Amino acid sequence: MNKASFKRPAMAGLLLGLLACFGHDAPAQSHGREYPYRVNPAYGINAHIPTVDDFDAIARAGFGFARIDLTWNVIEPQRGAYRWDLVDPVVQDAESHDVKLLGILGFCPPWASSGDDAFYPPRSVKEWQTYVSAIVGRYRGRIRHWTMWNEPNSSTFFHGSVEQFIRQVLIPGAEAARAADPECKIVGPELAHLTGAHWDTWLDRILAEAGPHLDVISHHCYKDKPSEVFRMLEGPSRPWEPEPVQRIIERRGQKGKPFWLTETGWRSDKVGPKKQSGYLISLLRSAAKRGWITKVFIYELRDSPQEPGFGLMSYAGKPKPSYEAVRGFVHSRPSRAGER
C-alpha cells in the first residue's frame, strides 16, 4: 500500500474541527461516577479531544489509556488566555472511566510561533516552558504522561531541524514538565516511521543527546501488514534499510526503558473492514508476546472527517467490526503489573 495512505490530516485543522463538531456538553452527573467496565492499561487509543461518549466507548472496549491532543495552539490561542474549559471536562471524564491520559503538547499558537503556522519551533523557549509548566502543573497527579510534540521528523508537523527539536522543544519542555510535576513521565520522541522523514537519524540523535530526558521511548509505525510493522521495529533489516528501532534503542543505551507503539493501524476504506479487524488483532496478539513492547495505541477511535477509515468507529460514533474485535481481544488479556 502507498505510504501516503497512512498519513493523517494536518493536526491543527483537525483539532479545531473536532472541537466544533463534538464539543463538551456532557451531563454533570457523568463526572466522578463509577464506571462498570474493566480497562487494561497495556492498550491505548488515539482519541484527539474525547467527549464523554467517546470515553464510554473507550472504557467499554477496555482501553486503559487514551492519547489526546492538548496542543498549545488550541489550549492557549492568545497569550495567557488558557482554555481550561476544554481540558477540565476531558480529565474529569477520563478519571470517571478509569482511563489514563497521554497528553500531546506542542504546536505553536500564532503569537508564539517562529514562522507562519503552528508547526514552526516556538519563537521563545521561555514561552514554551511557561505553557508546559501551566498545563502540567494544573493537572499534576491527574495526567501523568506527556509528550512534547507529534512526529517532529515529519515536515507535516514540524518545520525545523532535529537540533531545533532537541534544544528548543524536547529538553526545555521535559525540564519544565518535571519542575511542575516531579512524578510525571515524559514519552517520546513520537517519530513517524517514514523513510523520507529520516526517522532513524532523528531517533539516533535524539536518544544520544536527550535520552536521559525520556522516561518512555515511543514510536509510530504504519505498514501494509502487521508482520512488516514488527520487522521495522525488530528486524531483520534489508541491506538498503535503516537499522530497526529496537537496535537503535539498544545501541544508545536506552534498552531498559518502556517502549510504547503510540500510533499504528489500518484504514477500513482501503483494506476493508474484515482485514482491518484481522490486522489489528494480529498486531495486538504479536505485541503481547514481546516483552519489550509494553503498550500499543491504535490509531484511532473515530474516523477523522478529513481522512476516514482509521477509526474503530465511524465519524458519527457507530462501531465497526474492528471495534468489537479489538474489544473482545483486550478483555481477554490480563493486565500486567506495574503498567499504570
Backbone as numpy.savetxt, mean C-alpha at the origin, in Angstrom:
# Nx Ny Nz CAx CAy CAz Cx Cy Cz
1.05 -10.81 -20.91 0.20 -9.60 -20.91 1.07 -8.36 -20.91
0.64 -7.34 -21.61 1.38 -6.09 -21.68 1.51 -5.45 -20.31
2.70 -4.99 -19.99 2.92 -4.38 -18.68 2.02 -3.18 -18.45
1.66 -2.51 -19.52 0.80 -1.32 -19.35 -0.53 -1.68 -18.73
-0.98 -2.92 -18.91 -2.26 -3.31 -18.34 -2.23 -3.39 -16.83
-1.03 -3.37 -16.27 -0.91 -3.47 -14.82 -0.77 -2.12 -14.15
-0.70 -1.03 -14.90 -0.52 0.27 -14.27 -1.83 0.82 -13.74
-1.75 1.49 -12.61 -2.91 2.11 -12.00 -3.01 3.57 -12.43
-4.18 4.19 -12.27 -4.34 5.58 -12.68 -3.58 6.53 -11.77
-3.32 7.73 -12.27 -2.64 8.73 -11.46 -3.38 8.92 -10.15
-2.64 8.84 -9.04 -3.26 8.72 -7.73 -4.01 9.96 -7.28
-3.47 11.15 -7.59 -4.11 12.36 -7.07 -5.54 12.49 -7.57
-5.75 12.30 -8.87 -7.10 12.39 -9.41 -7.99 11.29 -8.89
-7.44 10.11 -8.72 -8.22 8.99 -8.21 -8.72 9.27 -6.80
-7.84 9.80 -5.94 -8.23 10.06 -4.56 -9.36 11.07 -4.48
-9.22 12.15 -5.22 -10.26 13.18 -5.18 -11.57 12.64 -5.73
-11.48 11.80 -6.76 -12.69 11.20 -7.31 -13.37 10.27 -6.33
-12.59 9.48 -5.62 -13.17 8.57 -4.63 -13.82 9.34 -3.49
-13.18 10.41 -3.07 -13.77 11.22 -2.00 -15.12 11.78 -2.43
-15.17 12.24 -3.65 -16.42 12.83 -4.14 -17.52 11.79 -4.28
-17.13 10.59 -4.71 -18.15 9.56 -4.98 -18.63 8.84 -3.73
-17.69 8.54 -2.82 -18.04 7.71 -1.67 -18.30 8.53 -0.41
-17.46 9.53 -0.18 -17.64 10.36 1.00 -17.49 9.56 2.28
-17.97 10.15 3.39 -17.96 9.46 4.68 -19.19 9.89 5.47
-20.29 9.23 5.19 -21.52 9.57 5.88 -22.03 8.37 6.68
-21.08 7.61 7.26 -21.45 6.43 8.03 -22.21 6.84 9.29
-23.18 6.05 9.73 -23.91 6.36 10.95 -23.01 6.31 12.16
-23.30 7.17 13.13 -22.44 7.28 14.30 -22.35 5.96 15.06
-23.43 5.19 15.06 -23.42 3.96 15.84 -22.46 2.92 15.27
-21.94 3.13 14.05 -21.00 2.16 13.50 -19.64 2.25 14.19
-19.33 3.39 14.78 -18.03 3.58 15.38 -17.99 2.92 16.75
-16.93 2.11 16.95 -16.74 1.50 18.26 -17.53 0.23 18.47
-18.29 -0.24 17.48 -19.06 -1.45 17.69 -18.13 -2.66 17.61
-18.59 -3.75 18.16 -17.82 -4.98 18.09 -18.24 -5.73 16.83
-17.29 -5.93 15.92 -17.63 -6.56 14.66 -17.46 -8.08 14.77
-18.38 -8.87 14.19 -18.39 -10.31 14.46 -17.37 -11.13 13.68
-16.71 -10.57 12.65 -15.84 -11.38 11.82 -14.42 -11.43 12.36
-13.76 -12.56 12.15 -12.37 -12.73 12.54 -11.48 -12.32 11.38
-10.56 -11.39 11.63 -9.67 -10.95 10.57 -8.29 -11.58 10.77
-7.56 -11.68 9.67 -6.25 -12.32 9.68 -5.20 -11.30 9.26
-4.27 -10.93 10.17 -3.31 -9.87 9.85 -2.26 -10.24 8.83
-2.23 -11.48 8.36 -1.28 -11.87 7.31 -1.73 -11.38 5.94
-2.98 -10.89 5.86 -3.54 -10.52 4.56 -4.10 -9.11 4.60
-3.81 -8.36 3.54 -4.27 -6.99 3.45 -4.86 -6.70 2.10
-5.50 -5.53 2.01 -6.16 -5.10 0.78 -5.88 -3.62 0.57
-5.67 -3.21 -0.66 -5.56 -1.79 -0.99 -6.97 -1.22 -1.12
-7.24 -0.14 -0.40 -8.62 0.35 -0.32 -8.74 1.86 -0.43
-7.67 2.57 -0.79 -7.71 4.02 -1.02 -8.24 4.74 0.23
-9.44 5.31 0.19 -10.03 5.96 1.38 -11.34 5.23 1.67
-11.31 4.20 2.51 -12.47 3.31 2.67 -13.63 3.97 3.41
-14.84 3.60 3.01 -16.05 3.96 3.73 -16.36 2.86 4.74
-17.37 3.08 5.57 -17.76 2.05 6.53 -18.23 0.79 5.79
-18.89 0.95 4.64 -19.29 -0.21 3.86 -18.07 -0.98 3.35
-17.04 -0.23 2.97 -15.81 -0.89 2.55 -15.21 -1.70 3.69
-15.21 -1.12 4.88 -14.65 -1.85 6.02 -15.49 -3.08 6.35
-16.80 -3.00 6.17 -17.63 -4.19 6.32 -17.15 -5.29 5.38
-16.90 -4.93 4.12 -16.45 -5.91 3.13 -15.04 -6.41 3.45
-14.17 -5.52 3.91 -12.80 -5.91 4.27 -12.81 -6.91 5.41
-13.56 -6.59 6.47 -13.61 -7.49 7.63 -14.32 -8.80 7.30
-15.38 -8.73 6.51 -16.10 -9.94 6.15 -15.20 -10.91 5.37
-14.31 -10.35 4.55 -13.37 -11.19 3.80 -12.21 -11.69 4.66
-12.04 -11.12 5.84 -11.00 -11.58 6.75 -9.69 -10.81 6.67
-9.65 -9.73 5.88 -8.41 -8.96 5.79 -8.13 -8.24 7.10
-6.93 -8.43 7.62 -6.55 -7.78 8.87 -5.88 -6.44 8.69
-5.50 -6.11 7.45 -4.84 -4.84 7.14 -5.49 -4.20 5.92
-5.51 -2.87 5.91 -5.90 -2.11 4.73 -4.83 -1.07 4.46
-4.37 -1.03 3.23 -3.39 -0.02 2.80 -4.20 1.14 2.21
-4.07 2.32 2.84 -4.96 3.42 2.49 -4.17 4.68 2.15
-4.83 5.60 1.45 -4.20 6.82 0.96 -4.47 7.98 1.92
-3.41 8.38 2.62 -3.49 9.54 3.51 -2.50 10.58 2.99
-2.59 10.84 1.70 -1.57 11.64 1.04 -1.67 13.12 1.39
-0.51 13.73 1.39 -0.36 15.11 1.82 -1.25 16.05 1.01
-1.32 15.85 -0.30 -2.09 16.76 -1.15 -3.58 16.73 -0.85
-4.08 15.61 -0.34 -5.50 15.49 0.00 -5.77 15.96 1.43
-4.88 15.62 2.35 -5.13 15.89 3.78 -4.75 17.32 4.18
-3.78 17.93 3.52 -3.42 19.33 3.81 -3.37 20.13 2.51
-4.52 20.32 1.86 -4.53 21.01 0.57 -4.07 22.46 0.65
-4.29 23.08 1.80 -3.78 24.42 2.06 -2.92 24.35 3.32
-1.87 25.12 3.35 -0.92 25.03 4.45 -1.61 25.25 5.80
-1.47 24.26 6.68 -2.03 24.34 8.02 -3.50 24.00 8.11
-4.17 23.76 6.97 -5.60 23.43 6.95 -5.77 21.93 6.74
-5.68 21.19 7.83 -5.73 19.72 7.76 -7.16 19.22 7.65
-7.38 18.26 6.77 -8.70 17.65 6.60 -8.84 16.42 7.48
-8.76 16.63 8.80 -8.90 15.50 9.72 -10.31 14.91 9.65
-11.26 15.71 9.15 -12.62 15.19 9.00 -12.69 14.05 8.00
-11.70 13.97 7.09 -11.64 12.86 6.15 -11.00 11.62 6.77
-10.07 11.83 7.69 -9.28 10.73 8.23 -9.88 10.13 9.50
-10.41 10.98 10.38 -10.92 10.48 11.66 -11.95 9.36 11.49
-12.94 9.50 10.59 -13.90 8.40 10.43 -13.27 7.12 9.91
-12.26 7.24 9.05 -11.57 6.05 8.53 -10.90 5.30 9.66
-10.21 6.02 10.52 -9.51 5.39 11.64 -10.51 4.75 12.60
-11.61 5.45 12.87 -12.65 4.90 13.76 -13.27 3.64 13.16
-13.58 3.68 11.88 -14.18 2.51 11.24 -13.21 1.33 11.22
-11.94 1.61 10.98 -10.94 0.54 10.99 -10.88 -0.11 12.38
-10.86 0.71 13.41 -10.79 0.17 14.77 -12.04 -0.64 15.11
-13.19 -0.18 14.69 -14.43 -0.89 15.02 -14.52 -2.23 14.30
-13.74 -2.40 13.23 -13.72 -3.66 12.49 -12.46 -4.48 12.78
-11.62 -3.99 13.69 -10.37 -4.68 14.05 -9.43 -4.79 12.87
-9.44 -3.82 11.97 -8.56 -3.80 10.81 -7.45 -2.78 11.06
-6.21 -3.21 10.90 -5.06 -2.31 11.05 -4.80 -1.57 9.74
-4.16 -0.42 9.85 -3.97 0.44 8.68 -2.49 0.61 8.34
-2.20 0.60 7.06 -0.92 1.03 6.53 -1.19 2.32 5.76
-0.70 3.43 6.29 -1.01 4.73 5.72 0.05 5.20 4.74
-0.39 5.54 3.51 0.51 6.08 2.49 0.52 7.60 2.64
1.70 8.17 2.84 1.85 9.62 2.92 2.28 10.11 1.53
3.11 11.12 1.46 3.62 11.52 0.15 2.63 12.28 -0.71
3.07 12.67 -1.89 2.37 13.47 -2.89 2.11 14.88 -2.34
2.72 15.85 -2.96 2.73 17.20 -2.42 1.50 18.00 -2.83
0.94 18.78 -1.91 -0.07 19.76 -2.31 0.59 20.85 -3.14
-0.18 21.59 -3.92 0.42 22.61 -4.80 1.33 23.59 -4.08
0.97 23.98 -2.89 1.76 24.97 -2.17 3.10 24.42 -1.68
3.25 23.09 -1.64 4.46 22.48 -1.08 5.31 21.76 -2.11
4.86 21.68 -3.36 5.59 20.95 -4.39 6.70 21.79 -4.99
7.78 21.12 -5.36 8.88 21.83 -6.03 8.65 21.94 -7.53
7.55 21.38 -8.02 7.22 21.45 -9.44 5.77 21.82 -9.66
5.26 21.45 -10.83 3.91 21.89 -11.18 2.84 20.82 -10.97
3.18 19.73 -10.28 2.15 18.77 -9.89 2.53 18.11 -8.57
1.71 17.18 -8.11 1.87 16.57 -6.79 3.05 15.62 -6.68
3.65 15.24 -7.82 4.60 14.16 -7.82 6.06 14.60 -7.85
6.30 15.90 -7.73 7.65 16.40 -7.56 8.05 16.29 -6.09
9.34 16.26 -5.79 9.77 16.27 -4.38 9.26 17.52 -3.68
9.12 17.46 -2.37 8.69 18.65 -1.64 9.71 19.78 -1.78
9.19 21.01 -1.81 10.08 22.16 -1.96 10.91 22.37 -0.69
10.37 21.89 0.44 11.03 22.08 1.73 10.94 20.79 2.53
12.08 20.28 2.96 12.08 19.08 3.80 11.37 19.36 5.12
11.53 20.57 5.65 10.89 20.91 6.93 9.36 20.89 6.81
8.84 21.39 5.69 7.39 21.36 5.49 6.88 19.92 5.39
7.63 19.07 4.70 7.28 17.66 4.61 7.30 17.01 5.99
8.31 17.29 6.77 8.40 16.71 8.11 7.28 17.21 9.02
6.87 18.45 8.81 5.76 18.98 9.61 4.49 18.20 9.34
4.23 17.88 8.07 3.04 17.08 7.76 3.14 15.68 8.36
4.27 15.03 8.15 4.44 13.68 8.69 4.26 13.68 10.21
4.88 14.63 10.87 4.76 14.73 12.32 3.32 14.95 12.76
2.59 15.79 12.01 1.20 16.11 12.38 0.31 14.87 12.29
0.39 14.14 11.18 -0.53 13.02 10.99 -0.14 11.81 11.84
1.16 11.54 11.93 1.59 10.41 12.75 1.32 10.69 14.22
1.56 11.93 14.65 1.28 12.29 16.04 -0.19 12.23 16.37
-1.04 12.65 15.45 -2.47 12.65 15.72 -2.99 11.22 15.91
-2.45 10.28 15.14 -2.95 8.91 15.21 -1.96 7.97 15.88
-1.16 8.54 16.74 -0.18 7.76 17.50 -0.88 6.62 18.25
-0.37 5.42 18.07 -0.96 4.25 18.74 -2.19 3.70 18.04
-2.70 4.40 17.04 -3.90 3.96 16.33 -3.55 3.50 14.91
-2.70 4.27 14.24 -2.09 3.81 12.99 -0.62 3.58 13.30
-0.18 2.34 13.17 1.18 2.00 13.58 2.14 1.86 12.41
1.63 1.75 11.20 2.47 1.48 10.03 2.29 2.59 8.99
3.43 3.11 8.52 3.41 4.23 7.58 4.41 3.99 6.46
4.04 4.41 5.26 4.97 4.41 4.14 5.03 5.82 3.58
6.22 6.23 3.13 6.45 7.63 2.82 6.00 8.07 1.43
5.85 7.12 0.48 5.49 7.49 -0.89 5.02 6.23 -1.60
4.34 6.39 -2.70 3.94 5.25 -3.52 4.77 5.21 -4.80
5.46 4.09 -5.03 6.21 3.82 -6.26 7.09 5.00 -6.70
8.03 5.39 -5.86 8.86 6.56 -6.20 9.76 6.33 -7.41
9.99 5.08 -7.79 10.83 4.81 -8.97 10.05 4.93 -10.28
8.75 5.13 -10.20 7.92 5.29 -11.39 7.69 6.77 -11.66
7.93 7.18 -12.90 7.74 8.60 -13.24 6.28 9.01 -13.15
5.38 8.04 -13.08 3.97 8.36 -12.88 3.74 8.99 -11.52
4.53 8.57 -10.52 4.28 8.99 -9.15 5.39 9.82 -8.52
6.56 9.90 -9.16 7.64 10.70 -8.56 8.52 11.26 -9.66
8.60 12.58 -9.73 9.42 13.26 -10.72 10.73 13.70 -10.08
11.50 12.73 -9.68 12.76 13.03 -9.03 13.70 11.85 -9.10
14.89 12.02 -8.57 15.92 10.98 -8.58 15.85 10.13 -7.32
16.56 9.01 -7.35 16.63 8.18 -6.14 17.29 8.94 -5.01
18.28 9.78 -5.35 18.94 10.59 -4.32 17.94 11.55 -3.67
17.10 12.20 -4.47 16.10 13.10 -3.91 15.10 12.35 -3.05
14.70 11.16 -3.49 13.76 10.38 -2.68 14.37 10.03 -1.34
15.60 9.57 -1.34 16.24 9.16 -0.09 16.43 10.35 0.84
16.98 11.46 0.31 17.39 12.58 1.15 16.27 13.56 1.47
15.29 13.68 0.58 14.25 14.68 0.79 12.90 14.09 1.22
12.74 12.79 1.09 11.46 12.16 1.42 11.62 11.06 2.47
12.35 10.01 2.12 12.36 8.81 2.96 13.00 9.04 4.32
14.26 9.45 4.34 14.95 9.60 5.63 14.32 10.68 6.50
14.09 11.90 5.99 13.47 12.90 6.87 12.05 12.53 7.28
11.30 11.87 6.39 9.96 11.44 6.76 9.98 10.39 7.85
10.88 9.42 7.73 11.00 8.38 8.76 11.42 8.98 10.10
12.34 9.93 10.06 12.78 10.57 11.30 11.65 11.34 11.96
10.86 12.05 11.18 9.73 12.80 11.73 8.67 11.87 12.29
8.42 10.76 11.61 7.42 9.80 12.09 7.84 9.20 13.42
9.10 8.83 13.53 9.56 8.21 14.78 9.61 9.22 15.93
9.88 10.48 15.61 9.84 11.50 16.66 8.43 11.69 17.18
7.44 11.57 16.28 6.04 11.73 16.68 5.49 10.49 17.36
5.99 9.33 16.99 5.54 8.06 17.57 6.69 7.06 17.53
7.44 6.96 18.61 8.61 6.07 18.62 8.26 4.60 18.38
6.99 4.24 18.55 6.58 2.84 18.36 6.10 2.54 16.94
6.05 3.54 16.09 5.54 3.31 14.73 6.54 2.51 13.90
6.06 1.94 12.81 6.88 1.14 11.91 6.88 1.80 10.52
8.06 1.90 9.93 8.20 2.48 8.60 8.29 1.35 7.58
7.40 1.39 6.60 7.30 0.36 5.57 7.75 0.98 4.25
8.61 0.28 3.52 9.05 0.82 2.24 10.10 -0.07 1.60
10.53 0.30 0.37 10.29 1.57 -0.31 9.12 1.57 -1.29
8.33 0.49 -1.38 7.11 0.50 -2.19 7.41 0.71 -3.68
8.41 0.05 -4.20 8.82 0.24 -5.59 7.96 -0.55 -6.57
7.79 0.02 -7.76 7.10 -0.66 -8.85 8.09 -1.58 -9.57
7.73 -2.85 -9.72 8.63 -3.82 -10.34 8.51 -3.72 -11.86
9.05 -2.64 -12.40 9.00 -2.37 -13.83 10.43 -2.17 -14.33
10.80 -2.91 -15.36 12.17 -2.84 -15.87 12.56 -1.42 -16.24
11.68 -0.71 -16.92 11.98 0.65 -17.34 12.11 1.62 -16.19
11.62 1.23 -15.01 11.69 2.10 -13.83 12.90 1.78 -12.96
13.76 0.87 -13.43 15.03 0.57 -12.74 14.82 0.23 -11.26
13.84 -0.62 -11.01 13.52 -0.95 -9.62 14.70 -1.54 -8.87
15.53 -2.31 -9.57 16.64 -3.00 -8.90 17.70 -2.03 -8.41
18.06 -1.05 -9.25 19.06 -0.08 -8.80 18.51 0.83 -7.71
17.22 1.15 -7.79 16.58 1.93 -6.72 16.58 1.14 -5.41
16.18 -0.12 -5.47 16.12 -0.92 -4.25 17.50 -1.07 -3.64
18.49 -1.37 -4.47 19.84 -1.55 -3.98 20.35 -0.30 -3.27
20.14 0.85 -3.89 20.66 2.09 -3.29 19.88 2.48 -2.05
18.57 2.32 -2.08 17.76 2.68 -0.91 18.15 1.83 0.29
18.30 0.53 0.08 18.67 -0.34 1.20 20.09 -0.06 1.68
20.98 0.30 0.76 22.35 0.60 1.15 22.44 1.88 1.97
21.65 2.88 1.60 21.79 4.20 2.23 20.74 4.48 3.30
19.59 3.82 3.19 18.49 4.14 4.12 17.89 2.89 4.76
18.54 1.74 4.60 18.03 0.50 5.17 17.70 0.60 6.66
18.55 1.22 7.49 18.25 1.32 8.91 16.97 2.09 9.23
16.48 2.88 8.29 15.26 3.66 8.52 13.99 2.88 8.19
14.14 1.69 7.65 12.98 0.85 7.29 12.83 -0.29 8.27
11.63 -0.45 8.81 11.33 -1.58 9.68 10.79 -2.77 8.90
10.14 -2.50 7.78 9.55 -3.52 6.92 9.97 -3.21 5.49
10.45 -4.22 4.75 10.76 -4.05 3.34 9.51 -4.39 2.54
9.10 -3.51 1.63 7.89 -3.74 0.84 8.18 -3.58 -0.64
7.31 -4.18 -1.45 7.53 -4.16 -2.89 6.20 -4.38 -3.60
6.10 -3.93 -4.87 4.93 -4.15 -5.71 5.34 -5.01 -6.90
4.52 -5.99 -7.24 4.86 -6.83 -8.39 3.60 -7.35 -9.06
3.45 -7.02 -10.33 2.35 -7.49 -11.18 2.96 -8.24 -12.36
2.55 -9.47 -12.53 3.03 -10.27 -13.65 1.88 -11.08 -14.23
2.16 -11.73 -15.38 1.10 -12.47 -16.07 0.52 -13.58 -15.22
1.39 -14.27 -14.48 0.97 -15.42 -13.69 1.62 -15.38 -12.31
1.02 -16.06 -11.32 1.62 -16.09 -9.98 3.05 -16.60 -9.96
3.34 -17.62 -10.77 4.70 -18.18 -10.78 5.73 -17.13 -11.18
5.34 -16.21 -12.08 6.26 -15.16 -12.49 6.46 -14.12 -11.40
5.44 -13.87 -10.60 5.60 -12.97 -9.46 6.69 -13.52 -8.54
6.59 -14.80 -8.20 7.56 -15.38 -7.27 8.95 -15.51 -7.91
9.01 -15.70 -9.21 10.32 -15.75 -9.87 10.99 -14.38 -9.80
10.22 -13.31 -9.93 10.78 -11.97 -9.79 11.25 -11.71 -8.36
10.54 -12.26 -7.40 10.89 -12.04 -6.00 12.06 -12.90 -5.55
12.10 -14.16 -6.01 13.07 -15.11 -5.48 14.08 -15.63 -6.51
13.79 -15.51 -7.79 14.61 -16.11 -8.82 14.08 -17.50 -9.18
14.74 -18.20 -10.10 16.01 -17.81 -10.71 15.84 -16.73 -11.78
16.79 -15.79 -11.81 16.77 -14.74 -12.81 17.46 -15.23 -14.08
16.95 -14.79 -15.20 17.60 -15.07 -16.47 18.80 -14.14 -16.63
19.76 -14.51 -17.49 21.00 -13.72 -17.59 20.78 -12.24 -17.85
19.73 -11.90 -18.58 19.50 -10.50 -18.94 18.60 -9.76 -17.93
18.19 -10.45 -16.88 17.29 -9.86 -15.89 18.05 -9.38 -14.66
17.47 -8.44 -13.91 18.08 -8.02 -12.65 18.07 -9.15 -11.62
18.83 -8.97 -10.57 18.78 -9.89 -9.44 17.35 -9.94 -8.89
16.94 -11.06 -8.33 15.62 -11.08 -7.69 15.60 -10.20 -6.43
14.41 -9.81 -6.05 14.24 -8.92 -4.89 14.90 -9.51 -3.64
14.64 -10.77 -3.38 15.17 -11.40 -2.17 16.69 -11.32 -2.11
17.34 -11.51 -3.25 18.81 -11.49 -3.28 19.33 -10.10 -2.95
18.71 -9.06 -3.46 19.15 -7.69 -3.16 18.98 -7.40 -1.67
17.87 -7.84 -1.12 17.63 -7.64 0.32 18.71 -8.33 1.14
19.03 -9.55 0.79 20.06 -10.31 1.52 21.43 -9.66 1.37
21.77 -9.25 0.16 23.09 -8.66 -0.09 23.28 -7.36 0.67
22.21 -6.63 0.90 22.29 -5.37 1.63 22.06 -5.53 3.13
22.09 -6.76 3.62 22.05 -7.01 5.06 20.70 -6.77 5.71
19.61 -6.87 4.92 18.27 -6.60 5.44 17.42 -7.87 5.56
18.05 -9.03 5.50 17.33 -10.30 5.44 16.41 -10.52 6.63
16.79 -10.06 7.80 16.01 -10.34 9.01 14.73 -9.54 9.16
14.50 -8.58 8.25 13.30 -7.75 8.37 12.10 -8.39 7.69
10.89 -8.09 8.17 9.69 -8.60 7.48 9.63 -8.08 6.05
9.08 -8.90 5.16 8.87 -8.49 3.78 7.38 -8.54 3.48
6.84 -7.42 2.97 5.43 -7.34 2.61 5.31 -7.08 1.11
4.51 -7.88 0.45 4.13 -7.63 -0.94 2.89 -6.76 -0.88
3.06 -5.45 -1.05 1.97 -4.52 -0.75 1.08 -4.17 -1.94
1.45 -4.61 -3.13 0.55 -4.52 -4.28 0.80 -5.70 -5.21
-0.26 -6.39 -5.56 -0.22 -7.42 -6.59 -1.65 -7.74 -6.97
-1.87 -8.26 -8.17 -3.23 -8.61 -8.55 -3.37 -8.76 -10.05
-4.60 -9.03 -10.48 -4.93 -9.22 -11.89 -6.28 -8.56 -12.19
-6.43 -8.09 -13.41 -7.66 -7.43 -13.83 -8.66 -8.45 -14.37
-9.84 -8.46 -13.79 -10.87 -9.39 -14.24 -11.32 -9.09 -15.66
-11.23 -7.84 -16.08 -11.65 -7.50 -17.44 -10.58 -7.87 -18.48
-9.41 -8.28 -18.02 -8.34 -8.70 -18.93 -8.18 -10.22 -18.93
-8.11 -10.82 -17.73 -7.88 -12.27 -17.66 -9.18 -13.04 -17.48
-10.28 -12.35 -17.13 -11.55 -12.99 -16.87 -11.75 -13.25 -15.38
-13.00 -13.29 -14.91 -13.27 -13.49 -13.48 -12.72 -14.80 -12.94
-12.79 -15.88 -13.73 -12.33 -17.18 -13.25 -10.82 -17.18 -13.03
-10.06 -16.65 -13.98 -8.61 -16.61 -13.82 -8.20 -15.64 -12.73
-8.90 -14.53 -12.60 -8.56 -13.61 -11.51 -8.65 -14.34 -10.18
-9.73 -15.07 -9.97 -9.88 -15.84 -8.73 -8.78 -16.87 -8.58
-8.55 -17.65 -9.64 -7.55 -18.71 -9.57 -6.15 -18.20 -9.34
-5.79 -17.13 -10.02 -4.45 -16.57 -9.85 -4.25 -16.04 -8.43
-5.25 -15.35 -7.90 -5.12 -14.81 -6.54 -4.97 -15.91 -5.51
-5.76 -16.96 -5.63 -5.67 -18.06 -4.66 -4.33 -18.77 -4.80
-3.87 -18.98 -6.03 -2.57 -19.60 -6.23 -1.46 -18.77 -5.61
-1.52 -17.46 -5.79 -0.51 -16.59 -5.21 -0.55 -16.62 -3.69
-1.74 -16.52 -3.12 -1.86 -16.52 -1.66 -1.41 -17.85 -1.07
-1.75 -18.93 -1.73 -1.36 -20.25 -1.25 0.16 -20.42 -1.29
0.77 -19.97 -2.39 2.22 -20.07 -2.51 2.94 -19.16 -1.51
2.42 -17.96 -1.32 3.04 -17.03 -0.37 3.00 -17.58 1.05
1.92 -18.28 1.39 1.78 -18.83 2.74 2.84 -19.88 3.04
3.41 -20.47 2.00 4.45 -21.49 2.19 5.85 -20.89 2.29
5.95 -19.60 2.09 7.24 -18.92 2.11 7.35 -18.09 3.38
8.20 -18.51 4.27 8.32 -17.85 5.56 8.80 -16.43 5.49
9.50 -16.06 4.41 10.06 -14.71 4.36 9.04 -13.68 3.90
7.93 -14.11 3.28 6.87 -13.18 2.89 5.83 -13.18 4.00
5.77 -12.11 4.77 4.92 -12.11 5.96 3.55 -11.48 5.76
3.38 -10.68 4.69 2.07 -10.13 4.37 1.92 -9.95 2.88
0.68 -10.15 2.41 0.33 -9.89 1.02 -0.88 -8.98 1.00
-0.78 -7.87 0.26 -1.88 -6.93 0.07 -2.35 -7.03 -1.37
-3.58 -7.42 -1.58 -4.15 -7.50 -2.92 -4.52 -6.10 -3.39
-4.27 -5.83 -4.67 -4.76 -4.61 -5.29 -5.97 -4.97 -6.14
-7.18 -4.58 -5.80 -7.62 -3.68 -4.76 -9.02 -4.11 -4.32
-9.66 -3.39 -3.38 -10.98 -3.79 -2.92 -12.04 -3.57 -3.98
-12.21 -2.32 -4.44 -13.19 -1.98 -5.48 -12.48 -1.60 -6.77
-13.13 -1.86 -7.87 -12.62 -1.36 -9.14 -12.48 0.16 -9.10
-11.39 0.66 -9.65 -11.21 2.09 -9.79 -11.92 2.55 -11.06
-12.60 3.68 -11.03 -13.36 4.12 -12.20 -12.50 4.39 -13.42
-11.27 4.87 -13.22 -10.41 5.18 -14.36 -9.84 3.94 -15.02
-9.71 2.85 -14.28 -9.12 1.62 -14.82 -9.72 0.42 -14.11
-10.86 -0.05 -14.53 -11.56 -1.12 -13.81 -10.87 -2.46 -13.98
-11.24 -3.38 -13.08 -10.81 -4.76 -13.24 -10.04 -5.34 -12.09
-9.17 -4.56 -11.45 -8.36 -5.10 -10.37 -9.18 -5.46 -9.13
-10.30 -4.80 -8.92 -11.06 -4.96 -7.68 -11.61 -6.35 -7.46
-11.73 -6.70 -6.16 -12.48 -7.90 -5.79 -13.97 -7.63 -5.82
-14.31 -6.35 -5.94 -15.69 -5.92 -6.04 -15.79 -4.92 -7.18
-16.99 -4.74 -7.71 -17.20 -3.72 -8.72 -17.08 -2.34 -8.09
-17.06 -1.33 -8.93 -17.01 0.05 -8.44 -18.20 0.34 -7.53
-19.35 -0.24 -7.83 -20.55 -0.03 -7.03 -20.58 -0.88 -5.76
-19.60 -1.78 -5.60 -19.54 -2.58 -4.38 -20.10 -3.99 -4.49
-20.37 -4.46 -5.70 -20.87 -5.83 -5.87 -19.70 -6.81 -5.88
-19.72 -7.83 -5.00 -18.61 -8.78 -4.96 -18.48 -9.57 -6.26
-17.25 -9.76 -6.70 -16.94 -10.62 -7.83 -16.66 -12.04 -7.31
-16.54 -13.01 -8.19 -16.14 -14.35 -7.74 -14.82 -14.34 -6.98
-13.92 -13.44 -7.34 -12.62 -13.37 -6.65 -12.78 -12.99 -5.19
-13.78 -12.15 -4.87 -14.00 -11.77 -3.48 -14.35 -13.00 -2.65
-15.29 -13.79 -3.13 -15.71 -14.97 -2.38 -14.58 -16.00 -2.30
-13.81 -16.14 -3.37 -12.71 -17.09 -3.36 -11.65 -16.68 -2.33
-11.27 -15.40 -2.35 -10.26 -14.92 -1.41 -10.79 -14.99 0.02
-12.03 -14.63 0.20 -12.64 -14.71 1.53 -12.54 -16.13 2.08
-12.89 -17.13 1.27 -12.81 -18.50 1.73 -11.40 -18.92 2.08
-10.43 -18.48 1.26 -9.04 -18.84 1.54 -8.55 -18.19 2.83
-8.77 -16.89 2.99 -8.27 -16.17 4.15 -8.86 -16.74 5.44
-10.14 -17.06 5.42 -10.77 -17.62 6.63 -10.29 -19.03 6.93
-9.68 -19.69 5.95 -9.16 -21.03 6.19 -7.76 -21.03 6.78
-7.13 -19.85 6.81 -5.74 -19.77 7.25 -5.64 -19.37 8.71
-4.75 -20.01 9.47 -4.53 -19.59 10.85 -3.75 -18.28 10.88
-3.98 -17.48 11.90 -3.20 -16.26 12.08 -1.85 -16.62 12.64
-0.81 -15.96 12.12 0.55 -16.19 12.62 0.81 -15.31 13.83
1.49 -15.85 14.79 1.78 -15.10 16.02 2.66 -13.90 15.70
2.40 -12.80 16.39 3.27 -11.62 16.30 3.08 -10.76 15.08
2.05 -11.00 14.28 1.90 -10.25 13.04 1.12 -8.95 13.21
0.55 -8.70 14.32 -0.22 -7.47 14.50 0.68 -6.37 15.03
